[in-house]
């Protein structure tokens, strides 16, 4: 009789332990997904600002068509990659595609801003100054959201890789999450959009 009671208590404790581990992993996964949703909001805002910026610049930079088209192409690629990553921020391939597309967009925006410097009338345009200010503000918000996401991913991955959680993480298919990193030093610098 005592053996049965002890066995039952051990089973209940083990089930409670496994349930606790599972629930904690679910909570941490949801946190990093929510943190990515905050990045998603800011990226969409930036993607919405870019066509307005290009339209304003287009009036002054008629013979800089290549630069303007490169920005729009990079923006569209980044928006597409962002939609893929937003569908599953835990997918390493989607996150790598997003990081690559964001890097390309940052480079294209940087080239646009260098080109804008050669047009004093464009730099003085009130609409261009306002769009540039909004874009700078949005870039800062993206950086803060990326930091929050990376913190949430680090917490999730640390818990996932800790013992005894690692034993159950694989059984319940909790895959490692990918940080939203910028690997190229040039890309680490914020896009300069001040006039």
Backbone bond lengths (Angstrom), bond angles and torsions (degrees), N, CA, C in turn:
res aa  C-N    CA-C-N  psi(-1)  N-CA   C-N-CA  omega(-1)  CA-C   N-CA-C  phi
1 X - - - 1.458 - - 1.529 111.03 -
2 X 1.360 116.17 -48.31 1.468 119.23 179.99 1.523 110.69 -63.67
3 X 1.286 116.87 -34.29 1.470 121.00 179.24 1.523 110.75 -62.76
4 X 1.320 116.60 -41.45 1.459 121.48 178.80 1.530 110.98 -65.75
5 X 1.302 117.27 -41.86 1.466 121.54 179.57 1.523 110.12 -64.95
6 X 1.322 117.22 -43.25 1.471 121.11 179.01 1.530 110.17 -63.98
7 X 1.329 116.42 -43.14 1.468 120.39 178.70 1.527 110.77 -62.36
8 X 1.315 116.63 -41.18 1.464 121.31 179.06 1.528 110.70 -64.72
9 X 1.309 117.59 -42.31 1.469 121.71 178.41 1.530 110.05 -63.52
10 X 1.317 117.69 -42.11 1.469 121.44 178.88 1.526 110.15 -62.67
11 X 1.324 117.14 -43.75 1.471 120.78 179.15 1.525 110.70 -62.81
12 X 1.325 117.14 -44.31 1.463 121.05 179.83 1.530 110.48 -62.08
13 X 1.329 117.10 -42.98 1.466 121.10 179.25 1.530 110.19 -63.66
14 X 1.330 117.24 -43.93 1.464 120.62 179.21 1.528 111.79 -63.95
15 X 1.315 117.06 -42.60 1.471 120.69 177.97 1.527 110.13 -62.92
16 X 1.321 117.13 -42.93 1.469 121.08 178.64 1.529 110.33 -63.52
17 X 1.322 117.58 -40.92 1.459 121.63 178.76 1.530 110.90 -63.02
18 X 1.324 116.46 -47.77 1.466 120.88 179.71 1.526 110.31 -63.96
19 X 1.312 117.94 -42.47 1.467 121.08 178.60 1.529 110.55 -62.61
20 X 1.306 117.09 -41.18 1.460 120.92 178.03 1.521 112.08 -63.14
21 X 1.322 116.46 -43.33 1.469 121.30 178.11 1.525 109.91 -62.77
22 X 1.318 115.85 -47.31 1.469 120.38 -179.72 1.530 110.67 -60.13
23 X 1.309 117.14 -48.07 1.466 120.86 -178.51 1.527 111.84 -62.90
24 X 1.315 117.23 -37.95 1.473 120.61 178.70 1.519 110.58 -66.32
25 X 1.333 117.86 -41.20 1.467 120.55 177.13 1.526 111.43 -64.10
26 X 1.319 116.90 -40.33 1.462 120.83 177.63 1.530 109.96 -61.96
27 X 1.326 117.39 -44.53 1.466 121.37 179.92 1.528 110.95 -62.15
28 X 1.317 117.42 -43.88 1.466 120.80 -179.48 1.530 111.28 -68.17
29 X 1.325 116.89 -38.56 1.468 119.96 177.08 1.524 109.96 -63.72
30 X 1.321 117.18 -42.71 1.465 120.37 178.61 1.522 111.48 -64.43
31 X 1.338 117.19 -34.18 1.470 120.17 177.73 1.519 111.40 -64.06
32 X 1.343 116.94 -45.24 1.466 116.33 -178.95 1.527 111.22 -71.63
33 X 1.321 118.03 -30.31 1.465 119.52 174.87 1.529 110.84 -66.72
34 X 1.313 116.55 -40.00 1.463 120.22 176.32 1.526 110.57 -64.67
35 X 1.322 116.72 -40.69 1.461 120.06 178.37 1.525 110.22 -63.16
36 X 1.331 117.31 -37.22 1.459 118.87 176.77 1.522 110.55 -67.17
37 X 1.313 117.20 -34.61 1.470 119.93 178.07 1.526 110.46 -60.27
38 X 1.326 117.71 -32.49 1.467 120.84 177.43 1.528 110.33 -69.39
39 X 1.320 117.44 -38.29 1.469 121.16 174.31 1.521 108.36 -62.64
40 X 1.314 115.52 -44.60 1.456 122.60 -178.92 1.529 111.15 -54.43
41 X 1.321 117.32 -45.19 1.471 121.87 179.79 1.527 110.23 -60.27
42 X 1.321 116.53 -46.43 1.468 120.06 -177.25 1.538 111.64 -70.78
43 X 1.320 117.17 -37.22 1.461 119.07 177.82 1.521 110.70 -65.01
44 X 1.313 116.95 -41.67 1.470 119.52 178.21 1.522 110.71 -62.52
45 X 1.329 116.42 -39.00 1.465 119.56 177.28 1.525 109.85 -61.86
46 X 1.329 116.66 -43.98 1.464 119.67 178.83 1.525 110.51 -64.08
47 X 1.329 116.95 -42.80 1.465 119.80 179.74 1.521 110.88 -62.05
48 X 1.334 117.58 -32.69 1.465 121.24 177.61 1.527 112.25 -72.87
49 X 1.327 117.42 -31.03 1.468 120.95 -179.84 1.528 112.32 -75.22
50 X 1.306 117.23 -32.60 1.457 120.98 -173.34 1.531 113.26 -60.66
51 X 1.334 120.83 -46.01 1.474 118.34 177.98 1.534 112.23 -60.20
52 X 1.320 118.26 -36.47 1.464 120.46 177.71 1.528 110.50 -65.09
53 X 1.310 116.31 -40.63 1.461 121.57 178.00 1.529 110.13 -62.27
54 X 1.316 116.16 -45.02 1.465 120.85 -179.73 1.522 110.55 -66.10
55 X 1.323 117.81 -42.18 1.471 121.05 178.42 1.522 111.18 -60.39
56 X 1.316 117.21 -42.50 1.460 120.81 178.89 1.522 109.74 -64.93
57 X 1.313 116.39 -43.85 1.468 120.25 -179.10 1.527 111.56 -68.75
58 X 1.312 117.33 -31.89 1.465 122.03 -175.94 1.527 111.38 -58.51
59 X 1.319 117.19 -35.70 1.465 121.29 -178.37 1.532 111.10 -63.00
60 X 1.321 116.18 -31.91 1.462 120.84 -176.51 1.518 112.99 -98.35
61 X 1.299 116.26 -24.25 1.464 121.04 -171.18 1.529 111.37 -115.13
62 X 1.300 116.95 53.69 1.461 120.99 -175.50 1.524 112.74 -58.12
63 X 1.328 117.53 -37.22 1.465 119.27 -176.99 1.534 112.59 -91.66
64 X 1.325 117.85 11.24 1.472 122.56 177.15 1.530 109.95 -107.16
65 X 1.305 115.28 35.18 1.464 121.57 -174.43 1.536 112.79 -56.00
66 X 1.334 117.06 -40.92 1.465 120.63 -178.75 1.524 111.79 -58.70
67 X 1.320 115.98 -44.04 1.469 120.61 -179.27 1.521 110.13 -63.42
68 X 1.321 116.08 -45.48 1.466 120.22 -179.07 1.525 111.31 -64.71
69 X 1.316 116.71 -42.01 1.466 120.17 179.48 1.533 110.78 -66.78
70 X 1.329 117.03 -36.00 1.472 120.26 178.46 1.525 110.53 -63.91
71 X 1.316 116.92 -38.71 1.466 120.45 178.79 1.530 110.30 -65.10
72 X 1.316 116.56 -46.35 1.476 120.07 -179.76 1.525 110.56 -64.50
73 X 1.336 117.35 -41.89 1.470 120.58 178.80 1.531 110.44 -61.99
74 X 1.342 116.67 -45.04 1.473 120.83 179.71 1.522 110.52 -65.68
75 X 1.315 117.16 -38.06 1.475 121.23 178.29 1.517 110.43 -63.01
76 X 1.336 116.89 -44.75 1.467 120.24 -179.63 1.523 111.53 -65.28
77 X 1.334 116.98 -39.93 1.469 120.56 177.93 1.531 110.47 -64.81
78 X 1.330 116.68 -41.83 1.464 120.55 179.65 1.526 110.52 -66.51
79 X 1.327 117.83 -40.37 1.463 120.96 179.35 1.530 110.56 -63.77
80 X 1.323 116.47 -39.27 1.466 120.78 178.14 1.535 110.83 -66.28
81 X 1.325 116.13 -44.89 1.470 120.34 178.90 1.525 110.59 -64.43
82 X 1.317 116.61 -36.86 1.468 121.35 179.36 1.527 110.73 -64.33
83 X 1.331 117.37 -39.87 1.467 120.29 178.36 1.522 110.79 -63.67
84 X 1.321 116.65 -39.90 1.466 120.55 177.40 1.518 111.10 -63.49
85 X 1.322 116.05 -45.98 1.464 120.50 -179.01 1.524 110.96 -67.79
86 X 1.318 117.62 -36.59 1.468 120.66 179.73 1.525 110.82 -64.60
87 X 1.324 117.23 -31.35 1.460 121.13 178.04 1.513 112.50 -65.70
88 X 1.337 116.36 -32.59 1.461 120.54 178.39 1.526 109.03 -156.29
89 X 1.346 116.98 86.14 1.457 119.24 -179.14 1.523 113.47 -64.63
90 X 1.313 118.43 -10.47 1.457 121.52 177.49 1.519 112.91 -85.05
91 X 1.330 118.01 -7.46 1.459 122.07 -178.66 1.531 109.77 -80.05
92 X 1.332 117.98 113.07 1.467 120.41 -177.24 1.528 113.23 -59.41
93 X 1.335 117.31 -38.41 1.466 120.00 -178.94 1.530 110.97 -66.51
94 X 1.319 117.00 -42.40 1.469 120.20 179.04 1.522 110.71 -63.70
95 X 1.325 117.01 -39.62 1.469 120.29 179.34 1.528 110.75 -68.48
96 X 1.320 117.65 -39.26 1.467 120.03 178.42 1.528 110.31 -65.40
97 X 1.331 116.87 -40.94 1.465 119.99 177.03 1.525 110.65 -62.28
98 X 1.321 116.55 -41.40 1.468 120.35 178.73 1.522 110.53 -63.72
99 X 1.333 117.10 -44.68 1.472 119.74 179.77 1.529 110.98 -61.28
100 X 1.331 116.39 -41.40 1.468 120.04 178.34 1.519 112.17 -65.50
101 X 1.335 116.29 -43.14 1.466 120.30 179.46 1.521 111.18 -66.49
102 X 1.329 117.27 -38.57 1.462 120.86 177.94 1.529 110.72 -65.44
103 X 1.324 116.57 -37.70 1.465 120.33 177.34 1.523 110.78 -63.41
104 X 1.328 115.94 -43.92 1.466 120.28 178.95 1.528 110.54 -63.95
105 X 1.326 116.88 -41.08 1.463 120.34 178.79 1.524 110.76 -64.55
106 X 1.316 117.35 -42.83 1.463 120.85 177.76 1.524 111.39 -59.49
107 X 1.323 116.77 -41.11 1.461 120.95 178.07 1.525 111.66 -65.34
108 X 1.328 116.90 -43.29 1.467 120.76 179.48 1.526 110.84 -65.08
109 X 1.324 117.23 -41.56 1.469 120.25 177.45 1.529 110.78 -64.55
110 X 1.309 116.44 -39.28 1.465 120.53 177.36 1.522 111.37 -60.30
111 X 1.342 116.42 -44.39 1.466 120.03 178.03 1.518 111.23 -64.45
112 X 1.346 116.78 -37.50 1.468 119.96 177.32 1.522 110.30 -62.51
113 X 1.315 117.29 -43.96 1.467 120.35 -178.10 1.527 111.70 -66.40
114 X 1.333 116.76 -35.48 1.459 119.95 175.86 1.528 109.55 -65.01
115 X 1.316 116.59 -40.83 1.462 121.05 178.85 1.525 110.97 -66.29
116 X 1.320 117.44 -40.42 1.470 122.20 -179.97 1.522 110.74 -59.45
117 X 1.325 116.71 -32.73 1.468 121.17 179.98 1.531 111.76 -57.03
118 X 1.319 117.29 -27.11 1.462 121.06 -177.98 1.526 113.19 -81.89
119 X 1.326 117.45 -0.38 1.458 121.93 -177.49 1.526 110.17 -121.93
120 X 1.318 117.81 89.99 1.467 120.78 -176.56 1.534 113.47 -59.11
121 X 1.325 116.91 -37.07 1.472 119.19 179.05 1.522 111.01 -64.51
122 X 1.314 116.29 -38.10 1.463 120.55 178.63 1.522 110.40 -68.66
123 X 1.327 117.02 -42.09 1.459 120.70 178.81 1.521 111.50 -60.32
124 X 1.341 116.52 -32.83 1.467 121.18 -177.79 1.531 112.58 -86.78
125 X 1.320 117.45 -8.85 1.463 121.34 -178.92 1.532 110.11 -63.79
126 X 1.340 115.55 127.44 1.471 121.02 -176.19 1.529 111.63 -60.41
127 X 1.313 117.43 -42.33 1.460 121.58 -179.99 1.534 110.35 -63.40
128 X 1.331 116.30 -41.89 1.465 120.78 179.74 1.527 110.17 -65.09
129 X 1.331 116.99 -41.21 1.466 119.79 179.77 1.525 110.72 -64.83
130 X 1.337 117.02 -40.70 1.466 120.43 179.59 1.531 110.88 -66.50
131 X 1.332 116.87 -44.58 1.466 120.28 178.36 1.523 111.00 -62.41
132 X 1.307 116.81 -39.92 1.462 120.78 179.02 1.518 111.11 -64.32
133 X 1.327 115.78 -40.69 1.463 119.62 178.36 1.524 110.99 -64.94
134 X 1.329 117.12 -42.12 1.464 120.97 178.35 1.524 110.82 -65.02
135 X 1.320 116.31 -39.11 1.462 120.19 179.87 1.531 110.50 -66.42
136 X 1.315 116.99 -40.97 1.463 120.78 177.14 1.523 110.55 -61.91
137 X 1.325 116.17 -44.88 1.467 120.89 178.34 1.524 110.82 -61.09
138 X 1.312 116.14 -42.08 1.465 120.56 179.85 1.523 110.72 -66.86
139 X 1.330 117.55 -38.88 1.473 120.73 176.77 1.526 110.20 -58.81
140 X 1.322 116.69 -41.20 1.473 120.42 178.18 1.517 110.75 -64.55
141 X 1.321 117.16 -41.22 1.464 120.83 179.30 1.526 111.14 -66.15
142 X 1.322 116.86 -36.81 1.466 120.86 176.51 1.531 109.39 -62.52
143 X 1.320 116.17 -43.08 1.469 120.08 -179.83 1.529 110.89 -62.48
144 X 1.326 117.65 -43.47 1.462 120.36 178.55 1.530 111.35 -65.57
145 X 1.329 116.24 -41.94 1.467 120.05 179.67 1.526 110.41 -65.86
146 X 1.336 116.51 -38.17 1.470 120.10 178.24 1.526 110.17 -63.49
147 X 1.327 116.91 -40.01 1.468 120.38 178.42 1.529 110.79 -63.15
148 X 1.324 117.01 -43.73 1.471 120.49 178.93 1.533 110.38 -63.26
149 X 1.329 116.72 -41.31 1.461 121.00 177.96 1.533 110.09 -61.89
150 X 1.327 116.57 -48.70 1.460 120.22 -178.84 1.524 111.58 -61.76
151 X 1.334 117.33 -37.02 1.470 120.70 175.89 1.527 111.03 -62.65
152 X 1.337 116.03 -43.97 1.471 120.52 179.69 1.529 110.69 -65.57
153 X 1.324 117.32 -40.37 1.470 121.34 177.92 1.526 110.16 -63.93
154 X 1.335 116.28 -42.46 1.464 119.61 179.66 1.535 110.55 -61.97
155 X 1.323 117.46 -43.91 1.470 120.72 178.08 1.526 111.17 -61.53
156 X 1.316 116.62 -44.76 1.464 121.42 179.20 1.529 110.47 -61.40
157 X 1.356 116.29 -51.46 1.465 119.86 -177.94 1.528 111.85 -62.99
158 X 1.332 117.04 -38.44 1.465 120.09 178.89 1.521 110.35 -63.37
159 X 1.311 117.03 -46.06 1.472 120.63 179.20 1.521 110.00 -64.49
160 X 1.328 116.53 -43.00 1.457 122.27 -177.76 1.533 111.13 -61.65
161 X 1.338 116.80 -35.53 1.453 120.85 -176.24 1.526 113.29 -91.23
162 X 1.324 117.92 -2.08 1.465 121.94 -179.11 1.527 110.18 -85.32
163 X 1.334 114.18 150.48 1.464 119.36 177.37 1.524 108.68 -84.98
164 X 1.264 122.16 136.94 1.458 130.59 8.29 1.531 113.24 -93.55
165 X 1.333 116.78 3.22 1.465 119.92 -175.91 1.521 112.06 -59.06
166 X 1.324 117.55 -37.69 1.465 120.61 -177.33 1.526 111.39 -59.36
167 X 1.305 117.05 -30.16 1.467 121.19 179.48 1.524 110.18 -63.69
168 X 1.330 115.77 -40.25 1.467 120.34 -175.48 1.531 112.60 -93.11
169 X 1.335 118.23 -22.60 1.468 121.23 -178.18 1.523 111.06 -59.68
170 X 1.320 116.47 -43.99 1.457 120.17 178.29 1.516 112.38 -66.23
171 X 1.338 116.01 -39.87 1.472 120.02 179.90 1.520 111.21 -63.01
172 X 1.343 116.60 -35.69 1.464 120.85 -177.66 1.530 112.23 -96.66
173 X 1.333 116.96 10.01 1.459 123.68 175.48 1.532 113.54 61.75
174 X 1.312 117.63 41.44 1.457 122.18 173.33 1.522 107.32 -90.42
175 X 1.325 116.00 101.10 1.457 122.05 -177.75 1.525 110.78 -83.11
176 X 1.337 117.90 155.93 1.465 119.39 176.92 1.527 110.09 -64.78
177 X 1.319 116.17 146.74 1.466 121.68 177.05 1.525 108.11 -95.77
178 X 1.324 116.17 157.39 1.460 122.53 -176.38 1.527 109.61 -105.89
179 X 1.328 115.40 134.35 1.461 120.20 175.49 1.523 109.83 -69.43
180 X 1.318 116.68 151.98 1.467 122.89 175.57 1.530 105.67 -94.96
181 X 1.336 115.43 90.57 1.457 121.38 -172.99 1.522 111.23 -110.75
182 X 1.325 113.53 157.76 1.451 120.98 170.85 1.517 105.10 -115.11
183 X 1.328 116.28 119.78 1.456 119.63 -172.00 1.523 113.24 -95.28
184 X 1.326 119.09 -27.00 1.452 122.59 -178.77 1.523 109.14 -87.74
185 X 1.324 117.78 130.84 1.468 121.73 -176.40 1.526 111.76 -60.05
186 X 1.337 118.70 -38.60 1.471 121.32 178.10 1.520 110.58 -59.58
187 X 1.321 116.07 -37.97 1.451 120.84 -177.58 1.522 111.96 -74.39
188 X 1.329 117.26 -16.82 1.455 120.98 179.21 1.519 111.90 -71.94
189 X 1.319 116.52 -22.03 1.453 119.98 179.78 1.525 109.13 -82.12
190 X 1.325 116.24 139.91 1.465 121.09 -179.63 1.523 109.76 -65.10
191 X 1.320 115.85 147.97 1.446 120.87 175.74 1.519 107.64 -64.72
192 X 1.324 116.40 127.06 1.465 120.93 -179.31 1.523 108.33 -86.03
193 X 1.320 116.74 116.43 1.460 120.03 -178.85 1.520 111.85 -125.96
194 X 1.323 117.41 19.16 1.454 120.28 179.76 1.510 109.72 -84.87
195 X 1.325 115.29 144.30 1.474 120.99 179.55 1.513 109.98 -117.61
